[in-house]
Amino acid sequence: MSTIDEVLQANEKYAQKHASRHLSPRPTRRLAVVTCMDTRLTKATLGLDDGDAHIIRNAGGIVTEDALRSLLVSHYLLGTEEFMVINHTDCGLMRSTEEELRSMIERHAGTASVSPERFYAFKKPEENVRKQLEKLKSHPWVKKEIIVRGFVYDVDSGRLKEVLT
């Protein structure tokens, strides 16, 4: 049995007791978080419950065009007032360069591709968070009233450290 089949079985059990249908699509804490897809970063890490925040995840916690699209929808349609960007220590994107990533994937896939255009590899999570914050704060549709803050999660200590701009 595949992992997906196991997930489907678990979902069937969950659906029998489904209680989240009463949650609103509007986050109760009016928070949207852009963070990495890393399994060590969970809503429990942030003290969040179901329905508290929008969590937008991708490799590296990068404010890509799609992450920005999601944040704008989160704010303008669903009422979030604070944006939080979280990167973390020991991120896989810190282990190689753009060129190394593309070369490795092309070698394993056996072919080249033009998409994705970038993987957004980086070496220092603090610097990367600053870049993501700058993308948000400089965008004309991200209102100045929106609180935008960035953090690095230390996977060893479990603590968030704020990155000041």
C-alpha positions in Angstrom: 0.0 0.0 0.0 1.3 3.4 -0.9 1.6 6.3 1.5 -1.2 8.1 -0.4 -3.4 5.1 0.1 -2.7 5.3 3.8 -3.5 9.0 3.8 -6.8 8.2 2.1 -7.7 5.6 4.7 -6.9 8.1 7.5 -9.0 10.7 5.8 -11.9 8.4 5.7 -11.7 7.9 9.5 -11.2 11.7 9.9 -14.3 12.5 7.8 -16.5 10.5 10.1 -15.8 12.9 12.9 -15.1 16.0 10.8 -15.5 19.0 13.1 -13.5 21.7 11.2 -16.4 22.4 8.8 -17.5 25.1 11.2 -14.2 27.0 10.8 -14.2 30.2 8.9 -11.9 30.7 5.9 -11.0 34.0 7.6 -8.1 33.4 10.1 -9.3 34.2 13.7 -5.9 35.7 14.5 -5.8 37.8 11.3 -2.3 36.4 10.5 -0.7 35.0 7.3 2.6 33.1 7.6 5.0 32.4 4.7 7.3 29.6 5.8 9.3 26.7 4.5 7.8 23.3 3.7 10.2 21.7 6.2 8.5 19.1 8.4 10.0 20.6 11.5 8.0 23.8 11.2 4.4 23.1 12.3 1.5 25.2 13.5 2.3 23.9 17.0 5.8 25.5 16.7 3.9 28.8 16.4 1.3 28.1 19.1 -1.4 28.2 16.4 -4.6 26.1 16.2 -6.8 25.2 13.2 -8.4 28.4 11.9 -5.9 30.8 13.5 -3.8 31.7 10.4 -3.2 31.2 6.7 0.0 29.2 6.3 1.7 29.5 2.9 4.5 27.0 2.5 7.1 26.5 -0.1 10.8 25.4 -0.3 12.7 28.1 1.6 9.8 30.3 2.8 10.3 32.5 -0.3 7.9 35.3 -1.2 7.5 34.1 -4.8 4.9 35.5 -7.1 2.5 32.8 -6.0 3.1 33.4 -2.3 2.6 37.1 -2.9 -0.7 36.3 -4.7 -1.8 34.2 -1.7 -0.9 37.0 0.8 -2.8 39.5 -1.2 -5.9 37.3 -1.3 -5.4 36.6 2.4 -5.4 40.3 3.2 -7.9 41.8 0.7 -10.4 39.0 0.7 -10.0 37.3 4.0 -9.0 40.1 6.4 -5.5 39.3 7.6 -3.6 42.2 9.0 -0.2 40.8 9.8 2.3 38.9 7.6 5.0 36.8 9.2 8.0 35.3 7.1 9.8 32.4 8.7 13.0 30.7 7.4 14.9 28.2 9.5 18.3 26.8 10.2 19.5 23.7 8.4 17.4 24.4 5.3 18.0 22.2 2.3 18.2 25.3 0.1 21.3 26.3 2.0 23.2 23.2 0.9 23.8 24.1 -2.7 23.8 26.9 -5.3 21.2 27.5 -8.0 23.6 26.0 -10.5 24.3 22.9 -8.4 20.5 22.3 -7.9 19.7 22.7 -11.5 22.6 20.4 -12.6 21.7 17.7 -10.1 18.0 17.7 -11.0 18.8 17.7 -14.8 21.2 14.8 -14.2 18.6 12.8 -12.3 15.7 13.7 -14.5 17.7 13.0 -17.7 16.6 16.3 -19.3 16.8 20.0 -19.1 13.8 22.3 -18.3 13.1 26.0 -18.3 10.8 25.8 -15.4 11.2 26.5 -12.5 13.2 29.5 -13.5 14.8 29.7 -10.0 15.1 27.6 -6.9 16.0 30.6 -4.6 19.0 28.9 -3.0 20.6 30.9 -0.2 23.4 30.5 2.4 22.3 32.7 5.3 18.7 32.5 6.5 18.8 36.0 8.2 19.8 37.6 4.9 17.1 35.6 3.0 14.4 36.7 5.4 15.5 40.3 4.9 15.1 39.9 1.1 11.6 38.5 1.6 10.6 41.3 3.9 11.9 43.8 1.4 9.8 42.2 -1.4 6.7 42.6 0.7 7.4 46.0 2.2 8.2 47.5 -1.2 5.2 46.0 -3.1 2.6 48.7 -3.8 -0.4 46.5 -2.9 1.0 45.6 0.5 -0.4 48.4 2.6 1.9 50.2 5.1 -0.6 49.4 7.8 0.0 45.7 7.5 2.5 44.5 10.1 5.3 42.6 8.3 7.9 40.8 10.4 10.5 38.1 9.8 12.0 35.3 11.8 14.5 32.4 11.7 13.4 29.3 13.4 16.3 27.4 15.1 15.5 23.7 14.5 17.8 22.7 17.4 16.4 24.9 20.1 12.8 25.3 18.8 13.0 29.1 19.2 12.1 31.9 16.8 14.6 34.7 16.5 13.3 38.0 15.0 15.2 39.4 12.0 15.4 43.1 12.1 15.5 45.2 8.9 
